[in-house]
Amino acid sequence: FSVFRQSFKVLALRRERYSRYLFWAGLSGLGAILVYSGIDRGFSIPANGFYFFFISGLTVSAAHTRLRRSQKTILTEKKISPAGLFIISAWLLILLAAGLVFNISSMAGKYQFAPVKEKYPYSNMSLAELSALRGKTAAACRLDPLDAEYQSGLASLDMLLHNKRQALSHALKALRLKPVDAAFLQQCGTLVTEITGSSTAKLLLQAGINNDSFNPRRYYNYALWLFARGRMGQGREQLRLAMTVGPDTTNACIARMLLVGLNVKDIAATIPQQTRPALYFARYLDENGRYRLAGEFYRRAVEYTAAEKIVRPDYFYQPCNFFRRRQQYDDALWVMRQAAARLPDNVTIIMTIASLYDRMGISYRALEEYQKALILDPSNRKVQKFIKRLERKN
């Protein structure tokens, strides 16, 4: 603050108009950065901090550079005629008004579209409710015609209202506004299939995958299209890729394969060789009474942890609990031994191994494991309690 206060004092002595303009421009830039940073936490981005200090240096130097302030400027002074000043002022006012209109319209469009976005994907809604949402989306589109999301929203609502031609028209408008957006590409592909049955749909769906290859939704949408055409093998392959990219989509992929009539054997062959998809499928099998196959996939899930970059303890607890619940203590112990090999400093894992040995009646091994846990966590009272109990027992 003191630096800028001194700069203001020095600025009063400057006779070069260029330096004064540069000072005020720099000061305006600093104010803009401060406002933006206060709203959007911009200073957490290093580049913004560097730019702030660069403009600070430029602003201060504009006020301090000239040593002989009493001398006249060496720059040729240009005077602006009244007509030129009027033209410049008029253009500045036009730009200011255009910027205000654009930003206010954009904010009004977002306000109109907010309740529509909250209710996506518009399931279990009556035609009257869908029509009301369409009206809000159309209003948002009029307020901000350059936002592709509103056009895409109109396309989705028109499809639900059975206005397929209008839906395709709005989807194409959205795509023209954002030609490389993966969601809009696939939306157009789906609508082209619904309306024309053209082979262009396949290219659009594949383009969506190419432009957003780390989004499991892109593979899932293409799989739906393939299943609808009876291409079960290709559809399964796309779902396998979806589960590989996004393991959390495994349940949705399993449900979709069941809906299209695939059996458990086909689904099992589709599950990728990753821990989390295998765990999701094993849980599904467990819940549906397929215990033998569930046990097999729980073992696979544990084996797949060897290739995982990040290994979490819960990858092992779920299989261990399954085997322990079925009194397969040898399998449960094998699971936790693998866990200890991957996470050797985890006290809870070692305590679980000790409790399994205790349940199997191998007290001396349980005591050894509890002692290992105590070395890692000497203040753990629960471990101390178990050790005392086993020592009395032995």
N, C-alpha and C positions, 0 to 999 in steps of 0.2 A: 504493500500500500504506500509506504514512504517513497519507494522508487517512482511510482506513478505521480504522486503528489509533487515531487521535485521536477518530474518531466513536464507537468502542467506549467510550473513556474518558468522553466526554460523555454517552453513553447511560445510564451508571450513575447520572447525576444527574437524569435525566428522571423525572417523576412521572406523566406521562400515559400510561396503558396504550395508548391509540390510537397514539401516536407510536412506542412500542416495537414494537407489532405491525407498523406500517408499515415500520419499519427492518428487522425480520427478514424480512418479505415481500419487500422490495426486495433484500435480501442473497440470498435464495433464488432470486429471478429472475436476479440476476447470475451465480450459480453455474450455473444451468440454461443460460444463454446461453454461458458459457465451455465447459461440457461439450459442448454442441451444436456450437459453433464448432470445437472441437478434433477432433471426429469428422467433421464435414461441411464444413469450411472456410467456416463461416458468416460470418466477418469479411470475406471477399472480397465480400460483398453489402453495399453502403453502408447500406441500411436497418437491417440488424442492428447495425452500428456505431453508428448514430444512436440506436437504441433502447437499446443498452448504456449510452451516456452519459446518456440521459434517466433510466434507472432508477438510475444512479449518483448523479445529482443529487438524485433523490427520496429515496434512501436516506440520503444525507448530510444533507439538509435536515430529515428526520424526527428526526435526532438533535440538530440545532443550532438549530432555529427558536425555541424558547422562551428568552427572555433571562432572565426572573426565575424561575430554576429552583426557588427555595425556596418559591414560592407554590404553593398547591394548584391542582389542575386546575379549569378553569371548565366542563369537560364533566361531564354527569351520569353518575355511575358506575353501571354496571349489573352486578349480580351474577347469575351463572348458578347455578341450583339444581343439586344433585347429579344429579337425574333428567334435567335438560336437558343437563348435561355428558355424561351416559351416552349419551343419544340422539345427540348430535352426534358423540361418539367412535365410536359404533357405525356411523353413516352414513359417517364417514371411513374406517373399516376396511373397510366393504363396498365403497366406491368404490376403495380401494387394492387390495383383493383382485380386484375385477372388472377393473381396469386391468392387473394382473399376469397374470391368466388370459388376457385378450384378447391382450396382447402376446406372451406365451409361446406361445400357440396359433398366432398369426400367424407367428412365427419358425419353429415346428415345421412348419407348413404349407409355408413356403418351402423348408425343408430337404428335405421329402419330394418336393416338385415339382422341385427343382433338376436331378436326373438326367433327368427327363422332358423338361424344357425344353431340355436340351443335345442331345437326340436328335431334336428337331423338324427336318424334317417327317415323321419316322418312315418314311423310304423304305427299301425292301429289308429289311423286318423280318418275322419269322415271326409267326403268330398267337399263339404262346406268349409271345414277347417283347412283343407289343402288349398282351396280357392282363396281363403283369407291370407294364407302364407304367400301364395303366388302374388297377390296384390301388393303385399309389403315388399316382396323381392323386386317386382316391376318398378315400384316407387324408388327403391334403392338404385336400380339400374338407370332410371331417368336422372337421378341426382348425380350419379357417377358412372357414366357410360363406358369409361375406360377400365373399370374393374372387372376382370374376367370372372371372378368368383360369383358375381351376381348373375351373369349370363349362364354359368354352369348350374346355379341354383334354380333358375327358371327352367332349364332343360330337365333337371331331375323332377321338379314338380309337374311339368307338362307331361312327362312320361306317366306319372301316377294318375294324372287326370285324363289319360288316354289321348293326349294331343301329340301324337308321335311326330308329325311333320314339324310342328312348332318346336318340339323338343330338339330335334336334329338341327334346326336353324339356330337355336340359341347355343347349342353345343359347338357348332361351327364358329359362331361369333366369339365364344370364349377361347377357342383354339386359335383364332386369328389374332386375338389380343395377347395370348401367351402360347406361341407355337410349339415350344419345347416342354410344356408342362405335362408330366407323365399322367396325372389324373385326368386331365382334359383329353389327352390322346386316347386313353382307354375308354372314357365316357363316349367319345365320338365313335370309337370302334364298336362298342356295344349297341349304340343307337343305329349305326349303319346296318348292323346285322338284323336288328328288329324291323327296320323299315325296308331296306333294299335287298338284304341278303348278299351284298357284294363281298368279293374276296378282299376288298380294301380293309375290311374290319380286322382281319388277321394281322395285316401290316401295322395298323394303328395300335393294336394291343401289344404287339412285339416292340414297337417303337416306345411305348410306355415303359416297358421293362428295360430297354436299353438306356432310357433317360433317367431311370430311378432304380437302378439294379439292387440297391440295398434296402428297398422297401418291400416287405413280404406281401403287401396288398396287391402289388402289381402282378406277381406270379399267381396269387389266389384268383384274381379277376380273369386272367388268361385261362386258368384251369377250369373255371366255371364255363367259359365259352367252349372249351374243348369237350367237356363232359356233355354239354348240350348237343354236341354233334356226334356223340358216341365214341369219341377218341379217348377211351379210358386210360390206355397206357401213357399217352402224352399228357393227359390231365394229371395222372398220378405223379409224373416226373415234375410237373410244375409245382404241385403241392409239396413234393419233397424239397424243391428249391426254396419254397416259401418257409418251410420249417427250418431249413438250414440257415437262412438269413435271419428269420425271426422265430426263435423257439417258442415264444409265448403264443404263437398262432397255432400250435399243435392241436389243441382241443378243437378249434374251429375247423381245421383241416380233417381231423378224424370224423367229426360230425358230418362234414360235406361228403366224405367218401362213403359213409354209411347211408346217407340220403340217396346217393346215386346207385346204391346196390352192391357196393364192393364188400367182400367178406373179410373176416379178420385176418386171414392169411395174406390177402392182397395188401391190406393196410399195414401189416407187420413188415412186408417187403418194401413199403414206401417210406417207413420211418428212417431218417438219416442217421448216420453213425455219430451221434452227438449225445452228450449226457442228458440235457434237459428234454429234448423230444422223447428219448427213451423213457425217462421218468414219467412224463405225461401219459404216454401210452401204457406203461406198466400200471399206473394208477387207474386208468380206464379199465384195463383187464381185471384188476383186483376188484373194482366196484361191480363188475359184471360177472363175477364168479369164475373167471378164467385164471385160476390160481397158478397152474403149472406154467403157462405162458407168461404170466405176470412175473413169476420168479425168474424166468429166463431173461426177460427184459430188464429187470432190476439188476441182474448180474452184468448184463451188457452195459447198462448205464454206469456202473462202477468201473468197468474196464475202460470205457470211453474217457474217463477222467484223466487218463494218462496223456491224452492229446489235447486236453483243455488248457488254455492259457491262464485262466483264472479258476481256481478250484475252491468251492465253498463247502462248509461243513454239512449244509442241508442236502447236498448231493448224496450223502451217505446215510443220514438219519432216516430218510424215507425208506430205502431198501432194508436197513437194519430193523426198523419197526415192523415192516411187513414180515420178515423172517422170524422175528421174535414173537410176534402175535400168533404165528403158526407153529411156534415151538421148534423151529429149525435153527437151533442155537449155533450149530457149526457154520451155517451159511451167514448168520448174523455176525458171528465173530470174524469170518473171512472179510465181510464188508468193512468192519471197523478196523481190521488190520490194514486194509488198503487205505482207509482214511488216515490212519496214523503214519503210513508211509508218505502220503501226500502232504499232510499237515502235522509234522512231528511235535510241534510246540503247543498244540491245542489241548488244554487240560480236560475239557469236556469229553473229547474223543477218548482219551486215556481212561477217564472215569467210566465211560460206557463199556470199554473193553473189560475193565475190572468187574463191573456189575454182571457182565455176561459170564465171566469165569465163575463168579460167585453163584449165579443161577445154575450153572452146570455142575456145581459142587467141587470145583477145583480151587480150594481156598488159598493155597499157597501162591498160585498164579495171580489170583485176585489181589492178594496182599502186595505182590511185586508191582503190579500195575498202579495200585493206589500210592505206593511209595514213589513211583516215577512221577505221578501227578503232584505229590507233595513237594518234590524237588523243584518243579516248575512253578508251583504256587504255594509257598510255605504257610501262608496265612489262611488257607482254605479250611474252614472249620468242618465242613462236610466231609472232606477227605480225612481229616484227623479223626473224626468220629468213626468212619468206616474202618480205619486202620486199627483203632482201639478195639472195636468189636471183633475183627478178624483175629487179632492177637489173643484176645481172651478165648476165642473159639478154638484156636490152634493149641 
